[in-house]
Amino acid sequence: MGYTVGSYLAKRFEQMGIEHNFIVPGDFNLVLLDELLKNKNLEQVGCCNELDAAYAAEGYARAKGAGAVIITFNVGAFSAINGIAGAYAERLPVIFVSGSYNTNDPNAGHIPHHSLGIQDLNYQCEMISKVTCDAVQITHEKDAPYLIDRVILNALSHSLPGYIEIPCNIADAPCPDPAPFETLFKPPASDPKVLEAAVNSTAEAINNANKPILLAGPNLRSYGAINAFRELAEAVGCAVAVQPSAKSFFPENHPQFIGIYWGSVSSPGCEEIVDWGDLIIAAGAVYTDYSTVGWTAQPSDGKTINIEPNRVRSPNFDHNGLNLRDFLYALAKQVKKNDFSLMKFNKTRRDQKPIKQANPKKPLTRMEMIRQIQDLLSPKTTLFVESGDSWFNGMFMELPENANFEIEMQWGSIGWSVPSTFGYALAVEPDQQVLSLIGDGSFQFTAQEVANMIRYELDNVILFVVNNHGYVVESEIHEGPYNYFKNWDYAGLIKVLNADDGQGLGLTASTGGELAEAIKKAKAHKGGSVLIECQIEHEDCSRELLEWGTKVGIANQRPPMH
């Protein structure tokens, strides 16, 4: 046996396509980190804290399909758990690994440090099991291969995080060699009879509809069904809308694309067409108070077919045991062409008016900032948008085909985008430009991870920090003095993070002309990431945020239902 528990885990990471694992060292995981280092096809990336490491692994999973984070017992794990919960909510397979106490301690009556000071040390695994699809404690090296493989299989199959706890005295213990990866990790297939019945029921409903409309949701990516959805859309030929967290999952220059469906803050003309349709085929959709604008824009169950990761349901049928991708491909072969909803949209469409260039000497406005960032977008761009008005600022930018868009709408944890951008940028090719639009309040949560962007010389990253002096999104939901905080010199922070060896660049823009000059410098800069502080007025927010915030606030305050 040439493997240890730690090197076995490393081999599985390599086979999953994970080239970087995000870590914070602690005395319970140091031997495990040594074992992981022996695999020269993996690179350990030390993050500033465990929350950032979890967010970075989540961002990495967005680009690579899976990520990994390794931390220490209790003090590390509980810091990371928010990021892991976010990966669960966003349906991203992140392998969450924690070093733990020596297995001989409980039998000796020892109470280890980094614990609650009690004899029962199972509570960490029990707590983390709530935000993972599978959680295991390895108590003997002979069980390690089975347990590691089980967690990875479940994480990949369900597109959810999985948890592995490895004691410090077992990490370097010998264990059997890994079996071939391909024989173990096969994607779950649909039951053929269930698939046939589900396709027949759904195709009949679509073919009998007069005004069908397709709606793309965020779970399409999680379950590898983006291309299958496009094939179905082109087979039907109808109007296609996307939920906000599925932006970029259907090409925006495609002739069938009608925009973002987001209730009263939808793209021009999109809400009217979706509401007018007599059948909504929603694939991978997720309905929350955020995505439905305070429950005001949830499609009626009576005219919706919901195609979920392992289920398709409507008022007339309900089929379980399906693979989402298999189902969409099979359905595409049985539907008839019906472009009536698309023809209606094209007759009534209201295109967005192009934003006019502002006077370059005037104070910078939100609209001028959007206009200039829009001009940066290319087929090799990924745009991250942080919770808040950044959602709306990015949502209605036009993405070129093959450009990507990243948002954390389900979990909505402010501060997510800085470390997630870092993890994503490490995962993609160096010529893939990564832009991140972040509010000042969100940036203050996880700003230190910019140091790692500088450390790893990620010159494909430009961070636009919108300094509008407060949590503007919270102000629009519910105003109060708690929505304001100490201002920073955000661009000046880069000098601190560079120290003696960094090549990051910090720039400030308070006018349109200054922003244009800053972007020009950012595009030419090499050797490190660029932060552009965009200074705009606090009240300069989007109309969509005002309307969305009002309705979400009302939903938060609604009286009990009797």
Residue pairs with C-beta under 8 A, 6 or more apart in sequence:
1 174
1 175
1 176
1 177
2 177
3 11
3 174
3 175
3 176
3 177
3 178
4 35
4 141
4 171
4 172
4 173
4 174
4 175
5 32
5 35
5 138
5 141
5 144
5 148
5 166
5 170
5 171
5 172
5 173
5 175
6 31
6 32
6 34
6 35
6 36
6 38
6 166
6 171
6 172
7 35
7 36
7 38
7 39
8 144
8 145
8 148
8 175
8 177
8 178
9 32
9 35
9 36
9 97
9 148
9 164
9 166
10 35
10 36
10 38
10 39
10 42
11 39
11 178
12 148
12 149
12 152
12 178
12 181
13 21
13 36
13 39
13 42
13 68
13 95
14 39
14 41
14 42
15 178
15 181
16 65
16 66
16 152
16 156
16 181
17 64
17 65
17 66
18 42
18 60
18 64
18 66
18 67
18 68
18 95
19 41
19 42
19 43
19 64
19 427
20 42
20 43
20 44
20 45
20 60
20 423
20 426
20 427
21 36
21 42
21 43
21 44
21 45
21 57
21 67
21 68
21 69
21 70
22 45
22 47
22 53
22 54
22 56
22 57
22 60
22 67
22 68
22 69
22 70
22 423
23 29
23 33
23 44
23 45
23 46
23 47
23 53
23 69
23 70
23 71
24 46
24 47
24 49
24 50
24 53
24 70
24 71
24 72
24 76
25 33
25 46
25 72
26 71
26 72
26 73
26 75
26 76
26 99
26 114
27 72
27 168
28 72
28 73
28 98
28 99
28 100
28 101
28 114
28 167
28 168
29 70
29 71
29 72
29 73
29 76
29 97
29 98
29 99
29 166
29 168
29 171
30 99
30 168
31 99
31 168
31 171
31 172
32 70
32 97
32 99
32 166
32 168
32 171
33 44
33 70
34 171
34 172
35 171
35 172
36 42
36 44
36 70
37 44
45 56
45 426
45 452
45 456
46 452
47 53
47 56
47 419
47 449
47 452
48 448
48 449
48 451
48 452
49 79
49 448
50 69
50 71
50 76
50 77
50 79
50 80
50 83
51 79
51 80
51 82
51 83
51 415
51 419
51 446
52 83
52 418
52 419
52 422
52 446
52 448
52 449
53 69
53 71
53 80
53 83
53 419
54 69
54 80
54 81
54 82
54 83
54 84
54 86
54 87
54 94
54 96
55 83
55 86
55 415
55 416
55 418
55 419
55 420
55 423
55 446
55 449
56 67
56 69
56 419
56 420
56 422
56 423
56 426
56 449
57 67
57 68
57 69
57 83
57 87
57 94
57 96
57 423
58 67
58 83
58 86
58 87
58 90
58 92
58 94
58 416
58 420
58 423
59 67
59 406
59 419
59 420
59 421
59 422
59 423
59 424
59 425
59 427
60 67
60 423
60 424
60 426
60 427
61 67
61 87
61 92
61 93
61 94
61 423
62 92
62 406
62 420
62 423
62 424
62 427
63 382
63 423
63 424
63 427
63 428
64 427
65 93
66 93
66 94
66 95
66 155
66 156
67 87
67 92
67 93
67 94
67 95
67 423
68 94
68 95
68 96
68 97
69 80
69 83
69 84
69 94
69 95
69 96
69 97
70 97
70 98
70 99
71 77
71 79
71 80
71 97
71 98
71 99
72 98
72 99
72 114
73 98
73 99
73 100
73 101
73 112
73 114
73 115
73 124
74 114
74 115
74 116
74 124
75 114
76 98
77 96
77 98
77 124
77 128
78 124
78 127
80 96
81 127
81 128
81 131
82 413
83 413
83 416
83 419
84 94
84 96
84 128
84 131
84 132
84 161
84 163
85 131
85 411
86 408
86 411
86 413
86 416
87 93
87 94
87 160
87 161
88 131
88 132
88 133
88 160
88 161
89 410
89 411
90 218
90 222
90 408
90 410
90 411
91 159
91 160
91 218
91 219
91 222
91 223
92 159
92 160
92 161
92 222
93 155
93 156
93 158
93 159
93 160
93 161
93 162
94 155
94 161
94 162
95 151
95 152
95 155
95 161
95 162
95 164
96 128
96 132
96 161
96 162
96 163
96 164
97 163
97 164
97 165
97 166
98 124
98 128
98 163
98 164
98 165
98 166
99 166
99 167
99 168
99 171
100 121
100 124
100 137
100 165
100 166
100 167
100 168
101 112
101 115
101 121
101 167
101 168
102 112
102 167
102 168
102 169
103 139
103 140
103 167
103 169
103 170
104 169
105 111
105 112
105 121
106 119
106 121
109 119
111 117
111 118
111 119
112 121
115 121
116 123
122 137
124 165
125 135
125 136
125 137
125 163
125 165
126 135
128 135
128 163
129 135
129 163
131 161
132 155
132 160
132 161
132 162
132 163
133 154
133 155
133 158
133 160
133 161
133 162
134 150
134 151
134 154
134 155
134 162
134 163
135 151
135 162
135 163
135 165
136 147
136 150
136 151
136 163
136 164
136 165
137 165
138 144
138 147
138 148
138 164
138 165
138 166
138 167
138 170
139 167
139 170
140 170
141 170
141 173
141 174
141 175
142 175
144 166
144 170
144 173
144 175
145 175
145 176
145 178
145 179
147 164
148 164
149 178
149 179
149 184
151 162
151 163
151 164
152 162
152 185
153 184
153 185
154 160
154 162
155 161
155 162
156 185
156 187
157 187
157 188
159 222
159 223
159 309
187 224
187 323
188 323
189 323
189 326
190 321
190 322
190 323
190 326
190 327
191 321
191 322
194 319
194 320
194 321
194 322
195 322
195 323
195 326
195 327
195 330
197 319
198 312
198 317
198 319
198 322
198 327
199 327
199 330
199 331
199 334
200 334
201 312
201 314
201 316
201 317
201 319
202 281
202 305
202 307
202 312
202 314
202 317
202 331
203 331
203 334
203 335
205 279
205 305
205 314
205 316
206 212
206 236
206 279
206 281
206 305
206 331
206 335
206 336
206 338
207 335
207 336
207 338
209 278
209 279
209 338
210 278
210 338
210 340
211 276
211 277
211 278
211 279
211 340
211 341
211 344
212 236
212 238
212 277
212 278
212 279
212 280
212 281
212 338
212 341
213 238
213 239
213 240
213 241
213 273
213 274
213 277
213 279
213 280
213 281
213 341
214 229
214 232
214 233
214 236
214 238
214 239
214 240
214 241
214 281
214 283
215 240
215 241
215 242
215 243
215 261
215 274
215 280
215 281
215 282
215 283
215 285
215 299
216 229
216 240
216 241
216 242
216 243
216 246
216 249
216 250
216 283
216 284
216 285
217 242
217 243
217 245
217 246
217 282
217 283
217 284
217 285
217 286
218 243
218 245
218 246
218 249
218 284
218 285
218 286
218 409
218 410
219 225
219 284
219 285
219 286
219 308
219 309
219 324
220 226
220 229
220 246
220 249
220 283
220 284
220 324
221 246
221 249
221 284
222 284
222 309
223 284
223 309
223 323
223 324
223 325
224 324
224 325
225 283
225 284
225 324
225 325
225 328
226 249
226 250
228 324
228 325
228 326
228 328
228 329
228 332
229 249
229 250
229 283
229 284
229 328
230 250
230 251
231 328
231 329
231 332
232 281
232 283
232 328
232 329
232 331
232 332
232 335
233 240
233 250
233 256
234 256
234 332
235 332
235 333
235 335
235 337
236 281
236 335
236 336
236 337
236 338
237 256
237 337
237 338
237 339
237 342
238 256
238 338
238 339
238 340
238 341
238 342
239 256
239 258
239 273
239 277
239 341
239 342
239 344
239 345
240 250
240 254
240 256
240 257
240 258
241 257
241 258
241 259
241 260
241 261
241 266
241 270
241 273
241 274
242 249
242 250
242 257
242 259
242 260
242 261
243 260
243 261
243 262
243 285
243 286
243 291
244 260
244 262
244 291
244 391
244 395
244 407
244 409
245 286
245 291
245 407
245 409
245 410
246 284
247 260
247 395
247 399
247 405
247 407
248 399
248 403
248 404
248 405
250 257
251 257
251 401
252 398
252 399
252 400
252 401
253 400
253 401
254 401
255 342
256 342
258 267
258 269
258 270
258 273
258 342
258 345
258 349
259 266
259 267
259 268
259 269
259 270
260 266
260 267
260 270
260 395
260 396
261 267
261 270
261 271
261 274
261 297
262 271
262 291
262 293
262 297
262 395
262 544
262 548
263 271
263 292
263 293
263 296
263 297
263 551
264 271
264 293
264 296
264 297
264 547
264 548
264 551
265 293
265 392
265 544
265 547
265 548
266 274
266 297
267 352
267 396
268 349
268 350
268 351
268 352
269 345
269 348
269 349
269 350
271 297
272 348
273 341
273 344
273 345
273 348
274 280
274 299
276 341
276 344
277 303
277 341
278 303
279 303
279 304
279 305
280 299
280 303
280 304
280 305
281 304
281 305
281 307
282 299
282 304
282 305
282 306
282 307
283 307
283 324
283 328
284 307
284 308
284 309
284 324
285 306
286 410
287 298
288 409
288 410
289 295
289 552
289 555
289 556
290 409
290 410
290 412
290 552
291 409
292 298
293 547
293 548
293 551
293 552
294 548
294 551
294 552
294 553
294 554
294 555
294 556
295 555
296 551
301 315
302 315
304 314
305 312
305 313
305 314
306 312
306 313
306 314
307 324
307 327
307 328
308 324
309 324
310 320
310 321
310 322
310 323
310 324
311 318
311 319
311 320
311 322
312 318
312 319
312 322
312 327
313 319
352 396
355 367
355 368
355 370
355 371
355 374
356 371
357 368
357 371
357 512
358 365
358 367
358 368
358 371
358 512
359 512
360 511
360 512
360 513
360 516
361 511
361 512
361 513
362 511
362 512
363 510
363 511
363 536
363 537
364 509
364 510
364 511
364 512
364 514
364 515
364 534
364 535
364 536
365 512
365 536
365 537
365 540
366 389
366 393
366 466
366 536
366 540
366 541
366 542
368 512
368 515
369 393
369 464
369 466
369 515
369 534
369 536
370 393
370 397
372 512
372 515
372 516
372 519
373 383
373 397
373 435
373 437
373 464
374 397
374 398
376 433
376 435
376 462
376 519
376 523
377 383
377 397
377 398
377 399
377 400
377 403
377 435
378 400
378 403
378 433
379 400
379 401
379 402
379 403
380 402
380 403
380 431
380 432
380 433
381 399
381 400
381 403
381 404
381 432
381 433
381 434
381 435
382 403
382 404
382 405
382 406
382 424
382 428
382 432
382 433
382 434
382 435
383 394
383 397
383 399
383 403
383 404
383 405
383 406
383 435
383 436
383 437
384 406
384 407
384 417
384 420
384 421
384 424
384 434
384 435
384 436
384 437
384 438
385 391
385 393
385 394
385 395
385 405
385 406
385 407
385 417
385 436
385 437
386 414
386 415
386 416
386 417
386 436
386 437
386 438
386 439
386 442
386 443
387 408
387 412
387 413
387 414
387 416
387 439
387 442
387 473
388 414
388 439
388 441
388 442
388 471
388 472
388 473
388 545
389 439
389 466
389 468
389 472
389 473
389 541
389 542
389 545
390 417
390 437
390 438
390 439
390 442
390 466
391 407
391 409
391 545
392 542
392 544
392 545
392 548
393 437
393 466
393 542
394 405
394 407
394 437
395 544
396 544
399 405
406 417
406 420
406 424
408 416
408 417
408 420
414 439
414 441
414 442
414 445
414 471
415 442
415 443
415 444
415 445
415 446
416 442
416 446
417 436
417 437
417 438
417 442
418 436
418 438
418 442
418 443
418 445
418 446
418 447
418 449
418 450
418 463
419 446
419 449
421 434
421 436
421 453
421 461
421 463
422 449
422 450
422 452
422 453
422 458
422 461
424 434
425 432
425 434
425 453
425 458
425 460
425 461
425 529
426 456
426 458
428 434
428 460
430 460
431 460
432 460
433 460
433 462
434 458
434 460
434 461
434 462
435 461
435 462
435 464
436 461
436 462
436 463
436 464
437 464
437 466
438 463
438 464
438 465
438 466
439 465
439 466
439 468
439 471
439 472
439 473
440 465
440 466
440 467
440 468
440 469
440 470
440 487
440 488
440 490
441 470
441 471
441 485
443 463
443 465
443 490
444 485
444 488
447 493
448 497
450 463
450 493
450 494
450 497
450 504
450 529
450 531
451 497
451 502
453 461
453 504
453 528
453 529
454 494
454 497
454 498
454 502
454 503
454 504
454 528
454 529
455 502
457 503
457 527
457 528
458 528
458 529
459 503
459 525
459 526
459 527
459 528
459 529
459 530
461 529
461 530
462 519
462 522
462 529
462 530
462 531
462 532
463 529
463 530
463 531
463 532
464 532
464 534
465 490
465 531
465 532
465 533
465 534
466 534
466 536
467 487
467 490
467 533
467 534
467 535
467 536
468 536
468 537
468 538
468 540
468 541
469 484
469 487
469 538
470 483
470 484
470 485
470 538
471 483
471 484
471 485
472 483
472 538
472 541
472 545
473 545
473 549
474 480
474 482
474 483
475 483
475 549
476 541
476 545
476 546
476 548
476 549
476 550
476 553
477 549
477 550
477 552
477 553
477 556
478 553
478 556
490 506
490 508
490 531
490 533
491 506
491 507
491 508
491 531
491 532
491 533
492 506
493 506
493 531
494 502
494 504
494 505
494 506
494 531
495 506
497 504
498 504
498 528
502 528
503 526
503 527
503 528
504 528
504 529
504 530
504 531
505 521
505 522
505 525
505 528
505 529
505 530
505 531
506 530
506 531
506 533
507 518
507 521
507 522
507 530
507 531
507 532
507 533
508 514
508 518
508 532
508 533
508 535
509 515
509 517
509 518
509 532
509 533
509 534
509 535
510 535
515 532
515 534
518 532
519 532
521 530
522 530
522 532
